[in-house]
Amino acid sequence: MQNIVILGGGTAGWIAASGLARVLLKNGSKKFSIKLIESDEIGTIGVGEATIPSILEFIQFLNIDQLDFVKNTDATFKLGLQFNDWLEIGHSYFHPFGTLGPEVDNKPLFQHWMREKLNGSKLELMDLSIASLLAKNNKFLAQNPQNQICNDNFGYALHFDAALVAKYLKDYALQIGVEHINSKVGGIKKDEKNNICALITIENKEINGDFFIDCSGFRSIILGEALETKYEDWSHYLPCDSALAVQTDEKNDLNPYTNSTARDAGWTWQIPLRTRMGNGYVYSSEFVKDDDALNTLLNCVKGNKITEPRKIKFKAGAREVSWKNNCLALGLSSGFLEPLESTSIHLVISNLYRFLDLFPSGDNWQILQQKFNKAAKQELEEIRDFIILHYCKTQRQDTKFWQYCKNMQIPQSLAQKIEFFEANGKISTDYYDLFKPTSWVSVLIGMGVNFNTYDALIDAIKPEFSQKILQNFTQIIKQGANSSPYHDAILKNL
């Protein structure tokens, strides 16, 4: 595998190109070549403006200066996600990044909190999160070497302009040696083993390669069409199948978090950038007409429209495999989960890392493909379950959409997680799961799932000790949050 061809640009394509170039080209090796083919005439989705903390690891992996990246992508900082009206109308909860405190005697601090809560403590779960305390007052943590406790439990991600990110990574990749071809693909050439030999442009030029990466979006031109990889439909779990997106000139509410508000047939988002606001409505067309969905979106945005609303159709689900023959699909071409927890870009990065870990050196790829596809599917299913949790535990029954969500059948894997938490007060997660116990317990409790007990080993620790640790920790992070600067002040100083 020496000649790699990427079909499609956008965020996914240029993440793939820059990541591969960082490993295969940056050290001056001439053994590999990377080509990316895209057409200026074909638009990209371009609304993936919210991320999770893994984006920062990828920037670091590329040896890119984070401040330079933030400046050039219209970025703001993100401390987590605010969910409004999901459990019931008028109720809100926060899913923070970072942790809910350190481990104490090898047990998460939130387990100590659970014992105290069941014994009548007034302390709330989000009092253990520095990110939540900052977000509540639109602040961002000022790194202080003398407050290592705040630093150690802090986490953040970015909001950014997806088109500017693609341009930034394109410039990075081209400088290292990626070849860019501006053309449409008119055909695909395969050999007798059903491997891809070349992409054929509309000018009838063959772009030959040993391995192909499909970033062609929902159409999935190589994996879906040419290699006939079936699509597994998850819309019975996640019924939203449409989105409307619009940008406005609102710049006053630079909240350091993504705002998600449940609506009659789905949810709306607000993502603040430095120069504009990203807005959208993710909804089920079975439960609301497009015109009514558009009215809902326009009635909840602030400021003046600077783009016309765009409609995006999708179906929640995944291809049976993401790596088949000599093709790997990344992004929308491999599957789609609604952007409720901002995981789309993470999945591109995660599968790119996974591919680099399993980068083949010979002709026998079967065992590598099996390992890749098993891990990729497992991660996707875990994220799917996490998103379903936001819907299935709702108490809303005010519309047919929420009645469906409240009563729908859920995957056994999710049902077991919920049952495990309710019965034992514990979070059952795998080492490789994206969402760690902090995320699961935040959403479980946010969505009203009750815990009847806590980790039994907590009782080996005196209650007075737990109370002292909780008091000291919450006091320290509260002081850290109070002394931190406002989010918009940090952005103005960029």
N, C-alpha and C positions, 0 to 999 in steps of 0.2 A: 504494500500500500504506500505509494509514493505521490501519486497525483490525485488530489482531492478536489472535487467540484461541489460547490454549494449553489443550490437553486433557490433564489429569493433573497431579498435584502431585508429591509425593516430591522426592527430590534433583534429578532431571533437570528436572522442571517448574519448580521454584523457582530453579534455576540459570538456566534460560531466562528466567524472568520478571525476575529481578534484573539479569541482564546486559542484556536489552533495555531495561529501565527506566533503567538507568544511562546508556545512550546516548540514548534517545528521550524520556525524561520528566524527567530530573533537572535539566535546564537551564530548566525551566519552559515548554517548548513545549506548545501545546495541539493541535498538528497530529496527534499520534498518540494512540491509546488501546490499552491492553493489558488483556485479560481472561484470567483463569485459572479454569477450571472443574474441580472435583474433588469427590468425594464422601467424606465421613467414613466411610461404610459400606464403602468399597473400600480394602483394605489395600495397603501398598506392600512391595516386597522388603525394603528397609531394612537390608541387611547389608553395604552398600558402605562399610566402615569404614576401609579403607586407601587411601591416595592416593599420587601421585607429585608431584614438585616443582611442576608446573604449577598445583596448587591454590593455592599461595602467590601466584603471579602473578595469578590470578583475584581473590583477596582484595584484592590491591593495586589491581587494575583497578576494583574496586567502591569504592575509597577506604575500606575497612574496616580498623580497627585490628586487627592480627594477634593481639595479646595478648588483646583483648576477645573475638575469635572463638574462640581457644583456651580461654579460661575458660568460655565459654558452650556449648561443644560436647563437654565431657568429653574434650578432646583430649590426646594425648601426641605426642611427636616421633618421626619415623621417618627413619632414616639409610640404609635399604636393606632388602634381603630376605635372610634366611638360608635356604638350601636344604639339607635333610638327607635322606640316603639316595636321592638322585635318580640319581647316577651308579652307585653301588652301595651296599649296606647298610653303614653305618659311615662313609661319606664325606660331608663337608659343604663347601659353598663359599658365598661371599657376593657378592651383587650390590649394589654401593654406589652412592649418589647422589654428585653432585659429579664430579670428574675424577680421573684417574690421573696427576696432575702437569701441569705446564705444557708448552707446546711448546718444544723446544730446536732452534734452527736450522730452524724451521718443520716440525719433525717431533714427533709425540707422544712424551712421555717413555717410554711403554710400549714404543715401538719400540727405544729405547736399551736398555731392560731386556731385550727379547727377544734382542738380540745378546749381552748379558752372560749371559743364562740359557743360551743354546746353548753358551756357552764355559765353563759350569760354575759360574756364580754361585749362591749360596745364597739370594739375595734373592727373596722371593715377590712375586707381582703385587699382592696386597693390602697389601704394605708401602708401596705408592705411594698408597694411599687414606686420607685423614684420616678419612673417614666409617667405614671398616672398622676402623681402629685405635680409634676412639671406641666403636663398637658392641661390640667385643670385650670392653670393660670397662664396658659400660652407662653410658657418659658422653655428654655433649653439649657441643659447642664453645662456649666462652665467647668472644664476640667481643672481640678484642684488636687495637686499631689498630697495635700494634707488631709484630704477627705477620700481616702481610698475606698471606703465602704460604698460611697455613692458611685464612684467610678466602676467598681467591680459588679454592681448590680444594675448598671445602666445599659440600655440598648436602644438603637435607633436605626432608621432606614431613610429613604429619600422619596420625595415626590419630584417628578421631573417631566420635561417635555419629551415624549418618546421619539419624535422626529429628530430633535436635537441630539438625543442620545445615539440614534442610529448614525447621524452625521459624524459625531465625535468618534465613535468606534470605527467608522469607515475610514476616517483620516488616519487613525492609529494603525489600522490593518494595512492600508495602502503604503504607509511609510515603511513598514516592515518588509513588504514584498508580496502582498496578496494582489493578484491580478483581477481587475474589475472589467466585466464585459456587460455592456448596456445593450440588451437585446431581449426579445421574446423567444420562448422555446416553442417550436412548432411540432416537435416529435421527440421520441426517445428510442434509442437503438439498444437492443438486448442480444445476448449471445444464446447459445443452445442450452445453457444451464439457468437461464432466466435472470442472469446478472445484467446490470446496466453497463453498457459499453460507452455510450456517449449521449449527450443532449444535442439535439439538432435545432439550431436557431431558425427563425423565419427567413433568414438570408441563406439557408441551406448550408451553414457552416457547422461542422461537427466539433463539439467540445468534449474531448475524450478524457476519461478518468479511470482510476482504479477503484475509487470509492466516492459515493455521492451522498450529500447531506440535503435532505428535503426541508426547506423552509418556505414552502410555497403557500402557506396559509391553509385555510379551511379546505381548499380544493385538493390538497395533498397529491400533487401531480405525479410524483414518483412512487411513494409508498402506497397511496390509496388507489390511483388510477393504473399506473404501469404495472405495479406488483400485486394489484388486486387484494390488498390487505383489508379485511373486513373491519367495520366500525361497531364497537359495542356501545349500545344506546343506554345511557343512564338517566334519561329524561323523566322516568317514573320516580326517581329519587329527587331530581333537580328539575322541576318543570319549567323554569324560566328558559325561554328560547329566543328572546329578542332584547335588543338594547338600543336606546337612543342616546346620542352624545352631542353636547353643545358646549362651546367655550364662551365665557362672558368676561367683561372687563373689570369685574369685582376684584379689588386688591386690598380690601380693608381687613377681611377675616383671614389672616395668615396663621390659621391654627396649625400647630405642629402635630397633626394627626389627620387621618382620613375619616370623614363623616359619612356614616351609612344610616339612612332612615327608611324603615319599612313603610311601604305604601300598600294600596289596596290589592295590587297584583304583583308585587315584587318589592324592589327597593331602589332608592336613589342614592347617588354618591356626590360628594363635593371634595375636590382635591385642589388645594391652594398652591399655585405657583407664584413666583415673584411678580410676574407681569400679567397674570390672568387667573381665572378659576376654571377648572375642569368640572363639568357637570354631566350626569347621566342617569338614566332610568333603565334598570334591568328588570324585565317583566315577562310574564307568560301570556302569549297571544291567545291562549285558550280562555283566559279569564278577563281580558281587557282588549278593547279595540285599539288599533295603532293611534288613531286620532285622539282618543281619550288619554292614552299613555303620553302622547306629546303634550297635551294640555296640562297633565299632572306635572311633567318635567318643567315646562315653561312657567308654571305658577309657583314653583319652589326655588327657581334660580334667582340670584341677585345680580344686579348690574345689567348692562346692555349686551346683547348678543354680538359676538365678533366673528362667529361662524354660523352657518346654517346647520340645523340638527341633522345628524347622520344616523341612519338606521343600520343595525348589524343583526343578521340572523345567525343562529348557531344551534347546535344540539349538544347537550352535555354528554360526554362519553369519551371513549379512547379507542384507538386502533388496537387490534388484537396483540400486535407487537410493534415496537418502535424501531427495532433494528432487524431488517430482513434482507437476506442476500448481502449485497454490497451497498446497501442504502440505510442510512439512519435519518429518521424524521425528528425534527426539533420544533417545539412551539405548536402552533395550531394544526400543523399537518399531522401531528401524532395524537391529538386529542384536545379536548377543551373542558375546562371547569370555569364556571362563572367567576368573575374577579372579586368576589366578596372578601377574601382574605389576601388579595394582591399576590397570588402565587404564580401567575403565568410566567413572568420573567425568571423567577427562581427555578421553575421546572426546566427552562432552557439551559440555565447555568448548571443545574444539578446533573442533567443528563449529559451535558458536554464534559463535565468532570468525570462522570462515570465512564464515558467512552474513552477518555484519555487514560484512565486507570486500566482499562481493558484493551488498549490499542494493540491490534494484532500484529504479529511479526512474521507469521507464516500464512499458509493457505487454509489451515483448519480453524475456522472461526466459530464452529457450531457451539462449542462449550462456552466461548466468550459471549456469543449472542444469547444463549440461554441464561447465563448469569446476569447479563445486562437487562434483558427483558423482564426477568423475574423481579429484580430490584426496582426497576423503573415502574412496573405495574403496582408493586407493593406501595411505593411512595405515593403514587397517584391515588390509589384507593384510600390510603390514610387521609390524604388531603380531602378527598371526596367526602369521607365520613365526617371530617371536622366541619365542612361546610354544611352538610345535612343537619348537623347538631343545631345550627342556628335556626333552622326551620322547624324541625320535628318536635321540639320541646316548647313551642309557642303556646300561650294560653289564648291567643286571639281566635275568635270565631266570627268576626264581624263581616268577613267577605268569604265568598266561595273558595278563593285562593288559599286563605289561611285555614279554612276548614279542611281543605285537602291536605295541607302541610301537617296539620295537627294529627290527622288520622292516617297518614300514609304508612305503608310498610317500609321499614328501614333495613339496611344491611345487617346481617347477624353480627358482623364485626363491630359495628357501632352499638348495637343493642347490648352486647357483652360489656363494652367499655362503660356504658351508662349504668348497667346493673352492678358492675364491679365497684363503681364509685359510690352508688347509693348504699350498697351493703357493707363496704369496707372503708370507705373514705379514701381510697387509694386511686391513683391514676395508672392505668395499665398502658404503657407505651414501649415500643421497641427502640433499641439503641439508634437505629437508622431513621426513625420517624422525624419528619420535619418539625412537627409541633410537639414541643416538650411539655412536661407537666404544668409549667406556668401558664401556657396557652390553654390547655385543656381545662384546668381548674377555673381559670378566669371565665371561660365561656359556659362551662357547666353551671357554675354558681350564678353567672350573669343571666342564664336562661332558666333559672329557678329550680335547677335539679338539687334536691336535698341530699345531704349526707347524714347518715344516722349514727356514724361513729367515726373513728380516726385510726391511724396506725397504732396497733396495740402496744408496740414497743415504746411509744411516747410515754406510756405510764411508768416506764423504768426511769424517767426523768422527773424530778420533783416539779410540781406546778409552779412553785415560787421561782425556780430557775428559768422556766419557759417565759413566765410573766416578765422577769427582769430583762431577758434577751429581747423580747418583743418591744418592751418599753424603750430600751436603749436604741435598738435599731430604728424604730419608727421615728424617734426623736432626732436621730442623726440625719436620716434622709429628708425629714421635714425641714430641718435647718438648711440642708444642701439645696433643696428646692426653693426655699424662700430667698436664698442669697444668689440664685442664678439669674442671668439676664433674660429679658423678654426675647421671644423668638424673632419678632420683626426687627428688633435692634441688632441682633446678630446678622440677619440678612442684609440690613442696610450697611453694615460695616464690611461686607464682603468686597 
